[in-house]
Amino acid sequence: MADDILANIKRFCERYAPSDHSQPSSESEHEKSAPLTYSLYGDNLYLEYKEETTMWDYQYQATTTATPARIYQLWADVNTWPQWNADLIRAELHGPFAAYSQIHMTSAQGTLELRLADVQENQRFVDEVEMEGVLIRTTHQLNILPDGRTQVTYQMQITGEGADQLGPEIGPMITSDFPDTVAALIRSAEH
């Protein structure tokens, strides 16, 4: 049923999406318009039109014997993130650990305000921040493997007009601690 709903939404958006974001487009105008990007995170549907989608992407994965519920418990307790994330001095959650809430993370480099875009209990959460013409989206995903272990995935995507330049500049700096952070998260979850 969800696939049918998404297919209908996509057909509607492709037919009626404005090519200049202000006026309805005809089919001939639409053929020249920006592609539709849509994603469904839980109950949230995101629709975007971009002239050019440039992206920088990085993913790190590790496995653990800890359950998804245990790892999710550590994620949801934002104020304790500095206990297992060595780069953080302080982390504060403003609102529930749910979509649309804010997280303020303070490190030696300063404070960063993240927006929770999607939260699915015991499965994943997605945070976002916009800066310098790019959207930085980090997905934290949990999957149960056939052997019963949990796969922990941290994936960062940087999109937007400046992603082709800024992505390679800031992406590696931001993600360089993913292996250490995930390892510390796993150690905390296994004890």
C-alpha positions as semicolon CSV with decimal commas, in nm:
position;residue;x (nm);y (nm);z (nm)
1;M;0,000;0,000;0,000
2;A;0,281;0,243;0,086
3;D;0,436;0,180;-0,258
4;D;0,103;0,271;-0,423
5;I;0,082;0,592;-0,221
6;L;0,439;0,688;-0,312
7;A;0,376;0,608;-0,680
8;N;0,066;0,830;-0,679
9;I;0,250;1,114;-0,504
10;K;0,536;1,088;-0,753
11;R;0,298;1,094;-1,052
12;F;0,115;1,395;-0,909
13;C;0,437;1,585;-0,838
14;E;0,588;1,505;-1,175
15;R;0,278;1,631;-1,353
16;Y;0,203;1,941;-1,146
17;A;0,536;2,054;-1,004
18;P;0,630;2,405;-1,109
19;S;0,950;2,427;-1,310
20;D;1,031;2,773;-1,172
21;H;0,879;2,704;-0,827
22;S;0,612;2,971;-0,873
23;Q;0,393;2,887;-1,172
24;P;0,238;2,554;-1,275
25;S;0,421;2,399;-1,565
26;S;0,291;2,244;-1,882
27;E;0,417;1,898;-1,980
28;S;0,665;2,048;-2,227
29;E;0,799;2,285;-1,961
30;H;0,815;2,000;-1,711
31;E;1,038;1,797;-1,939
32;K;1,295;2,074;-1,901
33;S;1,238;2,126;-1,529
34;A;1,446;2,001;-1,240
35;P;1,413;1,638;-1,137
36;L;1,192;1,546;-0,847
37;T;1,369;1,403;-0,546
38;Y;1,148;1,242;-0,289
39;S;1,218;1,034;0,015
40;L;1,004;0,889;0,287
41;Y;1,147;0,883;0,638
42;G;0,889;0,728;0,864
43;D;0,578;0,941;0,837
44;N;0,764;1,235;0,680
45;L;0,767;1,282;0,304
46;Y;1,036;1,509;0,162
47;L;0,995;1,652;-0,190
48;E;1,267;1,862;-0,351
49;Y;1,337;2,003;-0,695
50;K;1,694;2,086;-0,784
51;E;1,840;2,212;-1,108
52;E;2,155;2,016;-1,045
53;T;2,197;1,775;-0,762
54;T;2,556;1,758;-0,653
55;M;2,642;1,534;-0,368
56;W;2,926;1,421;-0,149
57;D;2,863;1,089;0,025
58;Y;3,047;0,888;0,292
59;Q;2,943;0,579;0,484
60;Y;3,100;0,387;0,771
61;Q;2,972;0,054;0,907
62;A;3,059;-0,167;1,203
63;T;2,893;-0,462;1,374
64;T;2,817;-0,534;1,737
65;T;2,656;-0,793;1,961
66;A;2,456;-0,513;2,126
67;T;2,089;-0,501;2,037
68;P;1,938;-0,219;1,832
69;A;1,734;-0,122;2,138
70;R;2,050;-0,073;2,346
71;I;2,221;0,140;2,081
72;Y;1,906;0,341;2,022
73;Q;1,886;0,401;2,399
74;L;2,233;0,561;2,386
75;W;2,138;0,770;2,083
76;A;1,814;0,892;2,243
77;D;1,997;1,001;2,562
78;V;2,152;1,299;2,384
79;N;2,286;1,465;2,700
80;T;2,520;1,167;2,754
81;W;2,669;1,169;2,402
82;P;2,996;1,324;2,530
83;Q;3,050;1,008;2,739
84;W;3,107;0,804;2,422
85;N;3,180;1,076;2,163
86;A;3,522;1,218;2,252
87;D;3,480;1,519;2,022
88;L;3,185;1,656;2,218
89;I;3,200;1,879;2,523
90;R;2,821;1,902;2,554
91;A;2,510;1,784;2,370
92;E;2,163;1,915;2,447
93;L;1,828;1,798;2,313
94;H;1,557;2,062;2,280
95;G;1,229;1,872;2,270
96;P;1,170;1,497;2,251
97;F;1,403;1,266;2,057
98;A;1,172;1,295;1,757
99;A;1,152;1,463;1,418
100;Y;1,164;1,845;1,423
101;S;1,347;1,866;1,758
102;Q;1,683;2,042;1,781
103;I;2,017;1,918;1,913
104;H;2,290;2,162;2,013
105;M;2,631;1,994;2,001
106;T;2,930;2,175;2,147
107;S;3,285;2,075;2,059
108;A;3,619;2,254;2,075
109;Q;3,530;2,408;1,736
110;G;3,205;2,564;1,863
111;T;2,834;2,483;1,883
112;L;2,639;2,329;1,598
113;E;2,258;2,323;1,586
114;L;2,115;2,010;1,426
115;R;1,754;1,939;1,330
116;L;1,621;1,587;1,369
117;A;1,464;1,507;1,032
118;D;1,355;1,152;1,109
119;V;1,354;0,927;1,412
120;Q;1,244;0,562;1,403
121;E;1,277;0,388;1,739
122;N;1,537;0,110;1,745
123;Q;1,605;0,162;1,372
124;R;1,753;0,501;1,284
125;F;1,767;0,871;1,323
126;V;1,858;1,138;1,071
127;D;1,995;1,479;1,160
128;E;2,044;1,777;0,930
129;V;2,217;2,111;0,928
130;E;2,225;2,376;0,656
131;M;2,535;2,586;0,613
132;E;2,710;2,778;0,338
133;G;2,460;2,672;0,070
134;V;2,468;2,301;0,146
135;L;2,254;2,054;0,340
136;I;2,450;1,812;0,555
137;R;2,240;1,506;0,637
138;T;2,368;1,227;0,861
139;T;2,178;0,899;0,881
140;H;2,244;0,673;1,179
141;Q;2,101;0,331;1,087
142;L;2,066;-0,003;1,269
143;N;2,012;-0,333;1,086
144;I;1,993;-0,682;1,229
145;L;2,222;-0,919;1,039
146;P;2,137;-1,287;0,969
147;D;2,380;-1,397;1,242
148;G;2,192;-1,186;1,500
149;R;2,452;-0,911;1,530
150;T;2,361;-0,547;1,474
151;Q;2,509;-0,347;1,191
152;V;2,562;0,019;1,278
153;T;2,584;0,255;0,979
154;Y;2,672;0,623;0,985
155;Q;2,617;0,788;0,647
156;M;2,671;1,152;0,564
157;Q;2,543;1,317;0,249
158;I;2,621;1,674;0,154
159;T;2,393;1,818;-0,113
160;G;2,325;2,155;-0,266
161;E;2,480;2,403;-0,502
162;G;2,810;2,413;-0,317
163;A;2,837;2,040;-0,247
164;D;3,082;1,971;-0,528
165;Q;3,328;2,218;-0,374
166;L;3,244;2,213;-0,002
167;G;3,173;1,840;0,021
168;P;3,533;1,729;-0,043
169;E;3,660;2,013;0,181
170;I;3,440;1,971;0,490
171;G;3,307;1,617;0,448
172;P;3,631;1,434;0,537
173;M;3,687;1,666;0,834
174;I;3,340;1,595;0,971
175;T;3,344;1,221;0,906
176;S;3,704;1,151;1,009
177;D;3,585;1,061;1,358
178;F;3,307;0,822;1,245
179;P;3,519;0,507;1,303
180;D;3,625;0,618;1,654
181;T;3,277;0,745;1,743
182;V;3,105;0,425;1,627
183;A;3,365;0,212;1,809
184;A;3,307;0,406;2,132
185;L;2,929;0,381;2,088
186;I;2,961;0,004;2,044
187;R;3,186;-0,030;2,351
188;S;2,928;0,162;2,557
189;A;2,643;-0,046;2,422
190;E;2,819;-0,377;2,490
191;H;2,893;-0,296;2,857
